């Protein structure tokens, strides 16, 4: 009746906790139009009792107390161990990525503000708890319209190892893992293992700005200097240190001289100056020169924040033949992303740096997602991903250290970092070979010359049995219902769920689906 009285098709109701806001919105509302939407604007009890919301300071104190209670009720985790899998344990075509989560200590100003709200109205409390292989994010649960609820929402992220603020063994563990393959296993004859220089090992520092990435990178570099020269058969180390920023590449060992990026045999690198060190002291002095020339800028989060992606490259030279590098270790310190509310005081140059950093990290996340689902990877959309192609495609042994801030004001960054780590772990576990992106790979498994969309059920089963030399043959018995046209028009999620209901692993079902659709494109 009310709708008929105003001649409307639909009625929308708006309720405000503030009377002045409700009156202002009602005054600015357009008049009803026939066939449109009628708005009913009210305040307080006119449409129902208003929900009482505690002040931000009270809510922050309550959250701080509850998270502390949950942390204290759990058994303290044992010291983490960073185990790097042996080469024989890594299947062919699988990315040997070790994921590590590092929670930085609270700063003094954060400890004093815990249990309160900052000037942006964000709650400040320690929102993380962790175990030996998992980090849990505790945030305030919200209902419709963003209203806070009297409960806690949790988000979990698993990793190969987790290091808390009190664990100071992370740099040493990473350095030892990076050079674990530098010498031949069980060799006592001072021979360096014949590992290709283009492969080697990479340590990547990832996370938001102010989460401790650069601090960890410096300590890893220091421990690497010690670890490398401990290995038998090492004659010298060739060092290159350069950074990638908005304007291009800069050589940190040559007074910040601008250098060009070059594509050498599919690996993008910079024409940076290299220095050879014969002792640990000489190598540490060179590393210190590069650290002093890093691009730093004060941000709203940290007063000395790195605003570029820095690569420190150690090339190990054999004592018997110093002309050819036999092992390569890279420490990559990625700059941290910033939210829009954290850039209000930036000048033009700082905004350009932030745009470059955020866009390059966004492309990195896109590349990881594409690797996870088996799509074409847009490496050339960013200079950073062009440099990281070796890392992402699995030709390097990787230790990916993701840094987390413990405060709730950084929960959005923490949530995004945890999501990225989950995607990265799915890529490292997924048995996708690099030939997934080569269409001729699938043509070898084609049972006939008919287009795949016209295959009958027996032809589809025959193709599945041949796929990757019979690796997925056990799936054929669960695909008796599928012909080419059915798979072509099936949604990926429905296809995966149908096979998963029969006990098939979701990653295997997703691989078969992606392989078939890649075959359709090739045909």
Beta strands, then each sheet from edge to edge (+ up, - down):
strand 1: 10-16
strand 2: 37-43
strand 3: 97-103
strand 4: 116-117
strand 5: 123-124
strand 6: 128-130
strand 7: 134-142
strand 8: 148-158
strand 9: 161-163
strand 10: 201-207
strand 11: 234-245
strand 12: 248-251
strand 13: 257-259
strand 14: 261-264
strand 15: 267-270
strand 16: 275-277
strand 17: 296-297
strand 18: 305-306
strand 19: 309-318
strand 20: 325-333
strand 21: 397-404
sheet 1: 1+ 2+
sheet 2: 9+ 3+ 21+ 10+ 20+ 19- 11+ 12- 13+
sheet 3: 9+ 3+ 21+ 10+ 20+ 19- 11+ 16-
sheet 4: 4+ 5-
sheet 5: 6+ 7- 8+
sheet 6: 14+ 15-
sheet 7: 17+ 18-
end
